[in-house]
């Protein structure tokens, strides 16, 4: 009994090491990719086929379909992928994850010890050489993965389940020719995968049981099917606290795998027999336990490739179904605070979180630009009721800008505590400056609105000349804000500071000119001092707004 207890501990430790190794590999690869993740996914998902191939490539690289699907859901949440693009990537992820099963089947056939220790040694050297530390982390992840397979194989042999009559009798009690037995083990595989949150761990357990000869191949394959459904729980749990599009992507992942399980159950025995013949295995003969890991890997591959082939042409229909099942929220008349791209409940890696924060900061820039457009409309509004309503909306927008600054800043502080690449650390510092300046733009917009309200309350109006000059200044500020938003939405290498500086110089020159003209007009009694003060305050506040815009663009583009 004590011997079994120690073996169970070894198995648990090996599974934990397996999960940790795969996570370490995934995070190291994402850090090495850094900002290129967005470029890769944006440029490689132009159609269904390339999107599917991207999912295959990324999942083969990170050795985790859960990592790829959670990453994909995160990108949908961050607005980097459309729903249809995400569905094609998820389909590819299901094919890419089959490589894990082949690696595991290899681990039960080949002694990987000779690979493990050199990988540890080289990885350690690279980690201490800081320039290559992420590659070192990746090698450590591979070493942990292979070492866990060695431990699992060793523990499986020590268990000697083939000679444990009670275990043999338990599995023999299930009728392998009954669909009911298959469904029972499918549900067991689904539940276990949902609990451990790792399809790789369940695959390792399945291969272990089959390789000992105690678990019939039909029931082992049922566990693999259940693992395919259970692995969708990771993305669905991750998307619970996120936006509608992210939850739709996670739901599409579930529907895709459930559909696959349904059609395989209909043709289960013929399909499994075809797979067995492909690897030269005869289910009716005994003494072939060494081939069972290969059978499982082959079934996993054939199942996911066939399922993808059946559904890749139906992505638009699948998208319609998830949109019907998860309808969008109705818009309210007055905007409420929400972080659209940052979802604190979404499981993510730090590098992806940085991309989400960038997208949210870009949305913040668009928000303050829209707020300035409201101020522009307010300046030309003569109807007192409409003026009051618009002023109230601007006030609400200013409060939202304060909340956005705090929300993004809190998120940036949280992810800054994680292990980040140097490039991502620099991006966080830039964004902290950007959001502070963007909030100042919001304050400037509100101050202009309050100044215009003073004018409204006083019962006086700007002269036609003043109105023309204010419109000219607003056009320049609007151009500066448009340029700022373009810079925030695009890639840094596509822009420079010259155009922003040019607009700012024109704003400063116009401010100086109008200030001097205003002073002369007041002295010449062309209008009273109160009107001159309100006019000057309006012009000065717009010049400050231009300064804040320059600061945002500088933070974005300067090294």
SVG drawing of the C-alpha trace seen along z (x, -y; Angstrom):
<svg xmlns="http://www.w3.org/2000/svg" viewBox="-34 -102 60 114">
<polyline fill="none" stroke="black" stroke-width="0.4" points="0.0,0.0 2.8,-2.4 4.5,-1.5 1.3,-2.5 1.1,-5.7 4.7,-6.8 4.0,-5.9 0.9,-8.0 2.9,-10.9 5.4,-10.4 2.6,-10.5 1.1,-13.6 4.5,-15.3 5.2,-14.2 1.8,-15.6 2.5,-18.9 5.9,-19.1 4.3,-18.4 1.8,-21.3 4.5,-23.6 6.9,-22.8 4.3,-23.4 3.3,-26.7 7.0,-27.8 7.5,-27.0 4.4,-28.9 5.3,-32.1 8.9,-32.0 7.8,-31.9 5.3,-34.7 8.1,-36.8 10.4,-36.1 7.7,-37.0 6.8,-40.2 5.1,-42.8 5.4,-40.5 2.4,-38.5 0.0,-41.2 1.8,-41.5 1.8,-37.7 -1.8,-37.2 -2.9,-40.3 -1.0,-39.3 -1.6,-35.5 -5.3,-35.5 -6.4,-37.1 -8.7,-34.2 -9.9,-30.9 -7.1,-28.8 -4.3,-31.1 -6.1,-31.6 -6.3,-27.8 -2.6,-27.4 -1.7,-30.2 -3.5,-28.2 -1.6,-25.1 1.7,-26.9 1.3,-28.8 0.0,-25.7 2.8,-23.5 5.2,-26.2 3.7,-26.7 2.6,-23.1 -0.7,-24.0 -4.1,-24.4 -5.4,-26.0 -2.7,-28.7 -3.5,-29.4 -7.3,-29.5 -6.9,-31.7 -4.5,-33.9 -7.0,-34.1 -9.9,-34.9 -7.7,-37.6 -7.0,-39.1 -10.7,-39.1 -11.3,-40.9 -8.5,-43.4 -10.0,-43.9 -6.9,-42.5 -8.9,-39.6 -12.4,-39.4 -14.7,-36.6 -14.4,-34.7 -10.6,-35.0 -10.6,-33.7 -12.7,-30.7 -10.3,-29.7 -7.3,-30.1 -9.1,-27.9 -9.7,-25.2 -6.0,-25.2 -5.2,-25.1 -7.1,-21.8 -4.9,-20.3 -1.7,-21.8 -2.3,-20.3 -2.1,-16.8 1.7,-17.2 1.6,-17.0 0.1,-13.5 2.8,-12.4 5.5,-13.8 4.0,-11.9 3.7,-8.7 7.4,-9.1 8.1,-9.6 6.7,-6.1 8.7,-4.5 12.1,-6.3 14.3,-7.1 14.4,-10.9 16.8,-11.2 19.7,-11.8 17.8,-14.9 16.7,-16.3 19.9,-17.0 21.7,-18.7 18.6,-20.9 18.8,-21.8 22.5,-22.7 22.2,-24.8 19.1,-26.5 20.8,-27.4 23.7,-29.0 21.3,-31.0 19.3,-32.2 22.4,-33.6 23.3,-35.3 20.4,-37.8 20.2,-38.5 19.2,-34.9 17.2,-34.3 13.9,-33.7 15.4,-31.0 16.8,-29.5 13.4,-29.5 12.0,-27.8 14.7,-25.0 13.9,-24.6 10.3,-24.2 11.2,-21.5 13.4,-19.8 10.7,-19.8 8.2,-18.4 10.5,-15.5 11.6,-14.8 7.9,-14.5 7.3,-12.0 10.3,-10.0 8.9,-10.1 5.4,-9.1 6.7,-6.2 8.8,-5.0 5.9,-5.3 3.6,-3.4 6.0,-0.5 6.3,-0.5 2.5,-0.4 2.4,2.8 -1.3,2.4 -1.5,5.3 -0.9,7.6 -3.3,5.9 -6.4,8.0 -8.8,5.5 -7.8,2.8 -8.0,5.3 -11.5,6.5 -12.7,2.9 -12.0,1.9 -13.1,5.3 -16.5,4.7 -17.2,2.1 -18.6,3.4 -16.3,1.9 -18.9,2.7 -21.5,0.5 -21.9,-3.2 -23.0,-3.7 -19.5,-2.7 -17.9,-5.1 -20.2,-8.0 -19.3,-7.3 -15.6,-7.5 -16.1,-10.5 -17.8,-12.3 -15.0,-11.1 -12.4,-12.6 -14.4,-15.8 -14.8,-16.2 -11.1,-15.4 -9.9,-17.8 -12.2,-20.6 -10.8,-19.9 -7.1,-19.8 -7.3,-22.4 -4.8,-20.6 -5.6,-18.3 -2.0,-17.3 -2.2,-15.9 -5.3,-13.9 -3.7,-12.6 -0.6,-11.5 -2.9,-9.6 -4.7,-8.0 -1.5,-6.9 -0.2,-5.6 -3.3,-3.4 -3.4,-2.2 0.4,-1.4 0.0,0.9 -2.7,2.8 -5.4,2.4 -7.5,-0.2 -9.0,1.0 -8.3,-1.2 -12.0,-2.1 -12.3,-3.5 -9.0,-5.2 -10.1,-7.0 -13.4,-7.9 -11.2,-9.6 -9.3,-11.5 -12.7,-12.7 -13.7,-13.9 -10.4,-15.7 -11.1,-17.6 -14.4,-18.8 -13.0,-19.5 -10.2,-21.6 -12.7,-24.2 -13.5,-25.0 -10.2,-26.9 -11.1,-29.4 -14.8,-29.7 -13.8,-30.3 -11.2,-32.8 -13.8,-34.7 -16.5,-34.8 -15.4,-38.3 -14.7,-39.6 -16.7,-41.2 -19.3,-39.7 -16.9,-39.0 -14.5,-37.1 -17.3,-35.0 -18.5,-34.3 -15.0,-33.1 -14.9,-30.8 -18.4,-29.4 -17.4,-28.8 -14.5,-26.6 -17.0,-24.6 -19.5,-24.2 -16.7,-23.1 -15.5,-20.3 -19.0,-19.2 -19.9,-18.9 -16.8,-16.8 -17.7,-14.4 -21.3,-14.0 -20.3,-12.9 -17.5,-10.6 -20.0,-8.9 -22.3,-8.2 -19.5,-6.4 -17.4,-5.6 -16.4,-1.9 -15.8,-2.1 -13.8,-5.3 -11.6,-3.8 -11.1,-0.6 -9.8,-2.7 -7.4,-4.5 -6.2,-1.2 -5.5,0.2 -3.5,-2.9 -0.9,-2.0 -1.2,1.7 -3.1,2.4 -5.7,5.1 -8.1,4.4 -9.2,8.1 -5.6,9.3 -3.7,9.0 -0.1,8.3 0.1,5.0 0.1,2.5 3.3,0.9 1.3,-0.4 -1.6,-1.9 0.1,-5.3 0.6,-5.6 -3.1,-4.7 -4.2,-7.4 -2.0,-10.0 -3.2,-9.0 -6.9,-9.1 -6.4,-12.5 -4.8,-13.8 -7.4,-12.2 -10.3,-13.4 -9.2,-17.0 -8.1,-17.2 -11.4,-15.7 -13.5,-17.9 -11.7,-21.0 -12.1,-19.9 -15.9,-19.5 -16.4,-22.8 -13.8,-25.3 -16.2,-26.0 -19.0,-26.7 -17.3,-29.4 -19.8,-32.2 -22.7,-29.9 -20.9,-29.0 -20.4,-32.7 -24.1,-33.4 -25.0,-30.7 -22.8,-32.0 -24.1,-35.6 -27.6,-34.3 -26.8,-32.4 -24.9,-35.4 -26.6,-38.6 -24.9,-41.9 -25.9,-44.3 -28.2,-47.2 -26.7,-50.6 -27.8,-53.2 -28.4,-56.9 -25.5,-58.0 -22.2,-56.2 -21.1,-54.4 -17.6,-53.5 -16.2,-50.3 -12.9,-49.0 -13.6,-47.4 -10.3,-45.6 -8.9,-45.1 -10.7,-42.3 -9.4,-41.7 -11.2,-38.3 -9.5,-37.1 -6.6,-34.6 -3.7,-35.9 0.0,-36.1 1.7,-39.4 2.8,-40.0 -0.9,-39.7 -2.0,-42.0 0.4,-44.7 -1.2,-44.5 -4.7,-44.8 -3.6,-47.8 -2.2,-49.4 -5.6,-48.9 -7.4,-50.4 -5.1,-53.4 -5.8,-53.9 -9.5,-53.7 -8.9,-56.3 -7.4,-58.6 -10.4,-58.1 -12.7,-58.9 -11.0,-62.3 -11.0,-63.2 -14.8,-62.5 -15.1,-64.6 -13.4,-67.5 -15.9,-67.1 -18.7,-67.6 -17.0,-70.8 -16.8,-72.0 -20.5,-71.4 -21.2,-73.2 -19.4,-76.3 -21.9,-76.7 -25.0,-75.8 -27.4,-78.6 -30.4,-76.7 -30.2,-76.8 -31.8,-73.3 -29.6,-71.6 -26.6,-73.5 -27.3,-72.3 -27.8,-68.7 -24.6,-68.7 -22.7,-70.3 -24.0,-67.5 -22.7,-64.9 -19.3,-66.5 -19.2,-66.5 -20.0,-62.8 -17.2,-62.2 -14.8,-64.0 -15.7,-61.8 -15.3,-58.8 -11.8,-59.9 -10.8,-60.1 -12.1,-56.6 -10.4,-55.3 -7.0,-56.8 -7.3,-55.1 -8.6,-51.8 -5.8,-51.5 -3.2,-52.6 -4.3,-50.0 -4.1,-47.3 -0.6,-48.5 0.6,-48.4 -0.7,-44.8 1.0,-43.5 4.2,-45.4 4.7,-43.0 4.9,-40.0 8.0,-38.9 8.1,-41.0 10.4,-41.5 12.4,-44.8 10.3,-45.9 7.1,-45.4 8.4,-47.2 9.2,-50.2 5.7,-50.1 4.2,-50.2 6.2,-53.3 5.1,-54.9 1.4,-54.1 1.6,-55.4 2.7,-58.8 0.2,-58.6 -2.9,-58.0 -1.9,-60.9 -1.7,-63.3 -4.9,-61.9 -6.7,-62.6 -5.3,-66.2 -6.8,-66.5 -10.2,-65.5 -9.8,-68.1 -8.9,-70.8 -12.0,-69.9 -14.2,-70.2 -12.6,-73.5 -13.3,-74.9 -17.0,-73.7 -17.2,-75.5 -15.8,-78.6 -18.4,-78.5 -21.0,-77.9 -19.8,-81.2 -20.4,-82.9 -23.9,-81.4 -24.8,-82.3 -23.6,-85.9 -26.0,-86.4 -23.4,-87.8 -22.0,-86.2 -18.7,-86.2 -18.3,-88.6 -18.2,-87.1 -14.4,-87.7 -13.9,-85.9 -16.1,-83.0 -14.1,-82.7 -10.8,-82.6 -12.1,-80.1 -13.3,-77.9 -9.8,-78.2 -8.2,-77.2 -10.6,-74.3 -9.8,-73.0 -6.1,-72.9 -6.7,-71.2 -9.0,-68.7 -6.2,-68.0 -3.7,-67.4 -6.1,-65.0 -6.8,-63.1 -3.0,-62.8 -2.6,-61.6 -5.3,-58.9 -3.7,-57.7 -0.3,-57.4 -2.0,-55.5 -3.7,-53.1 -0.8,-52.4 2.7,-51.0 5.5,-53.3 7.8,-52.8 5.2,-54.3 5.1,-57.8 7.4,-60.6 7.0,-63.7 7.4,-66.3 3.7,-66.6 2.6,-66.9 5.2,-69.6 4.1,-71.5 0.5,-71.6 1.6,-72.6 3.7,-75.4 0.7,-76.7 -1.5,-76.5 1.1,-78.4 1.5,-81.1 -2.2,-81.5 -2.6,-81.7 0.0,-84.5 -1.6,-86.4 -5.1,-86.2 -4.0,-87.1 -2.4,-90.3 -5.4,-91.1 -7.7,-90.5 -5.8,-92.9 -5.9,-95.6 -9.6,-95.1 -10.4,-95.4 -8.3,-98.5 -10.1,-99.9 -13.4,-99.1 -14.6,-96.9 -16.1,-94.6 -16.1,-94.6 -13.4,-93.1 -15.7,-90.1 -16.1,-89.0 -12.3,-89.5 -11.5,-87.4 -13.8,-84.5 -12.4,-84.6 -8.8,-84.6 -9.5,-81.7 -11.0,-79.7 -8.0,-80.2 -5.5,-79.5 -7.2,-76.3 -7.1,-75.0 -3.4,-75.8 -2.9,-73.8 -4.8,-71.0 -2.4,-71.1 0.6,-70.8 -1.0,-67.7 -1.5,-66.1 2.3,-66.7 3.1,-65.0 1.0,-61.9 2.6,-61.6 6.1,-62.0 5.4,-59.3 4.3,-57.0 7.1,-57.6 10.2,-58.6 12.5,-55.9"/>
</svg>
